[in-house]
Amino acid sequence: MRKKIDVQIVTAASILGLKPTGVERLPEFLLSEGLKERLNSRNDVINVSTFNELYVNEREPGAVLNAPSLRLFSDGLNKTISNLDITKKFALVLGGDCSILIGIMSGLKSKGTFGLFFLDAHADFYEPEKSITGEAADMDLALITGRGPDILTDIDEAKPYVRDSHVIHIGQRDMEETRKFRSREIKSTEIKCIDFIRLQQKGFENLLNEIKEHVSKIKVDGFWIHFDTDVIDDEENPAVDYRLPGGMSFQQCEATIRNLLQEYPTIGMSVTIFNPNLDPYRKVSKQIVSLISNVLA
């Protein structure tokens, strides 16, 4: 059983890896729904500068959209994570889009060797030249494992921020799309992949057993959880920009994250991609707050 968690909330409301459609409001909405109070966090919220005002919707062919400004943002988030005492505080980073992992995982690399539980409907494994959008949110898993331009993959000469074999990807359901656009296949790497179809066929208990077996074979100092809210069933969470049918239920996600927290030395979690502009009645935001507070409070 874990001891009581002392949560340090960090806002990192960047849209530089996606587009300014509303995901930058994620921290505002979750905090306004009482997330800090429900977590009994007495720590002042840390707000990382986003540089969202530098966003431009133009890219060179094969390049990453907004790479220079995304590097500025990632440097700031890197320093914030580097300066946190993860032995005493659990970092809860509220995005923004999922390119915030660049700053998070590069910051953790300065502290040791960390694994990543990656809950996401998408593989996020495009290399820049294969991405039709150029958005870093298409390729964040590729970038943090060392695939892409050095401006984003080699902060502090720490490439890769996380090894393939130290990543467990849970809930992918964009396989048809990735084949269509010729993304590199994550299952051809040492990344452990438990996609949504496999989860449906094998069941929740098998998911937990597969994770346990894989973790037993690797040696890390701890784990980070990345919770991209589009991993949740599209009918339960339509408040995302790139929708896909199907997905894990809120209940399944909560049970999965709770198990990861209880079973493995997990030092932080990021929450991304929820778009409050697509949740006019705040139904989804309330459910996300309940999920987070239930597993962390």
N, C-alpha and C positions, 0 to 999 in steps of 0.2 A: 504494500500500500504506500502510495506517495505521501509525503508530508504536505501540509498546506502550502499552496503555491502563492508566492508574492509576485503579482503580475505588474510588469512595467509596460504600459501602453505606449506605442510609438506610432505616430501617423506619418504615412509616406504616400500621400495622395497623388502620385504621379500619373499622368496620362501620356507621357512621352513615348511609351512603348505601344500605345494603342491610338486613341483619338479622343478629343474632348467632348464626349457624349454624355458624361455623367458619372463615370466610375470614380472621379475625383471627389465625389460627395460621400463615398462609402464611410469614411471615418466620422464625418459630421452626423450622418443618419444613425449609425450604430451607437455613437456616444449620446445622441439626443434621446435614444430609446433606453438609456440608463445602463449601458454596458459597464462603464467604470464602477458604478455603484453596486451592480449585481456581482461584480468580481471582488468587491471589498478592497479595491486598490486604493491605497493612500498615497501612491506616488504621483507626482505631477506628470501629466501627459507630455511626452517629448514630440515636438513637431519638426520634421525634417523639411528643409526647403526643397520645393519641387521643381522650380524653373519651368513650370508649365507655360509661362508666358512666352517661352522660346519655341514652342511647338510650331512646326511648319509641315505642311502636307506635301512636301516635295522630296524626292530622293534621286540619287544617281542610280543607274541600272545596276542591280545586284547588291546595292548597299543597304545598310540598316537605317531606317527612318529616324531622324533626330539623334544620331549617334553621339555627336559632341555634347549636346545638352543632356542626353541621357547619362553620359559619363560624369558630368558635373553633379547631377543628382545622385548617381550611384556612389561617387566619392563621399558625399555627405552622409548617406545612409551607412556606408562602410564604416566611417569613423564613429557614428552613433553606436553601431553594433559592437565595434571593437572596444569601445569605452564602457560597455555594460558589464557588470559583474554577473556573469551567467551562473555562477555558483550560488548566488543569493536571490536573483530575480529571474522570472520567466518572461521573456520578451514576447509581446503580442503586437505584431506589426500590421497595421491596417492600411491597405492600398486604397486606391490605385489599381493599376494593371499589374500583371504578374511579372513584368520585367523588373519589379522591385527585388526579385531574387538575386539579381546581379550584385547589388550593394550588400544584401544580407549575407549571401554565401561567401563573397570575397572578404567581408568583415569577419566571418567565423573562421575563415582559413588562417587568419592571424592568431587564432586561439588554439588551433589544433586540427584534427582530422574529424570531419563531421559527415554523417549520412543524412539523407533526405527522403522523407515520406512525401510523395508528390501526388496529391489527390486532384485530378483534373480530367475533364471530359476530352481534352485535346492532348495530343502527344507533345505539342509545343517544341517540335524537333526539326523544324525547317532550318536549313542553312540559308543565309541571306539571298543567294542567287536563285534559290528555289521558291522563295516566298513571293506571292503575287502582290502582297500589301507592303512588304518591307517593315512591318510592325515587329518590334522586338518581342511583343507578347505572343507572336507566332513561333518564336524560336528561343524562349528563355531557357528551356532545358538544354538545348544545344549549346547556348552561350556559356552557361555555368559549368558545363562539362568540357569546355575548351574548344568548341567548334564555332568559328566566326572571327571577326576582326579583333586584333589585340586591344584596341581602344576600349572594348567591352569585356573581353575574355581574359585580359592579363593585367588587371589592376594590381598594383604592388608586386608585379612579377609573380603572381600566385596561381597562374594557370596550371591545371584546371582547379576551380574552386571546390569541386566535388568530383570524385571518381565515379565512372559508370557503375561499377560494382557496388557502390555505396548508395545507389538510388533505387527506391522501390516506387514504381508508378502504379497508381490504383485508380481504376474507373474510366479508362480511356474508351471512347466510343466514336471517334472520328476516323476509324481505319479506312473506310471507303474514300473519304475526302483526301487523306494523306497519300493514298495510292494514286488518286486522280492527278494531284499536283506534284507527284514525284518527290515527296519528302523522304528523307532517310528513314528507314524502318528501325524504330527503337528496339524491336525484338532481335535485331541482328547484332546488337551490342551486348555488353554485360549488364545492362540495366534490367532489373527484375520487373516484369510487366504482368499485372493482373488486370486485364481489361474487363469492361462491363459485361460482355457476353460470357466470358469465363466465370465471372462472379455469379451471373444468373444460373449457369449450368452447374457449377460446383457448390455454390452456397457460401454463406457468410463464415461459417466455422472453418471451411477449407481455406478461405482467404486468410484468416488469422493464422492458421497452421503453416501456410506457405510463407507468410511474412516471418514467422518465428524460425522456420527452417533456414531461410535466406540470411536473416540477421545472425544466426549462430555461426555462419561461415565467414563473417567479415569482422574486422577489428576497427572500431571508431571510438572517439571520445564522447560521442553523444549524437543526437538526431535533431533535425529541424522538421517541422510539419508545414507543408504548403497546402493550404485549403483554398483552391479556386472554386468559387461557389457554383460554377457551371457544371461541376461534377454531379450536382443534385438534379434529380428528375426534372425535365423541362416543364412538366405540368405543375410541379410544386414550386419551381423557381424559374419563371419566365423573364426575370429581371436581369438579363445578360445580353450583351451585344451580338454574340455569335451563338445562336441557339442550335441545339441538336435534340432530336427526339430521344426519349428514354432517359436513363440515369438512375443513380442511387437515391433512395428516399432520404429525407432529413433524418429519419430514425436510424437508417443504416450508417449514414455519415457520422452521426453522433456516437453510435456504438463503436465504430471503427476508430475514431479519434480518441475516445475514452480508453479503448484498449491500448492504443499506441502510447498514450500518456502513462498508463499504469504499468505497462510491461517493459518499456525501454527508456533509457536516460534521455529524455526529450527536454531541450533547453529553450525552445521557442516555437512560435507558429505565425505564419503570415496568412492574411485573409484578403482575397482580391476578386475583382471582376464584377461583383454585385453593382448594378446600376440603379440607384434610387429613382432616377427619372422614369424608369420602367416599372416602378412599384408605387403607384399613386396612393394606395390605401395603406401603405406601410406594412402589409401583411408579411412580405418576405423578410423585411428588415427585422421585424419582431421575432420571426422564427430563427433567423441567424443569430440574433442576440441570445435567444434562449439556448440554442445549441452551444454557443461558445461558453456562456455562463454555466451551463449544466456540466460541461467537461472540465472547466477550470476553477470554478468557485469552490 
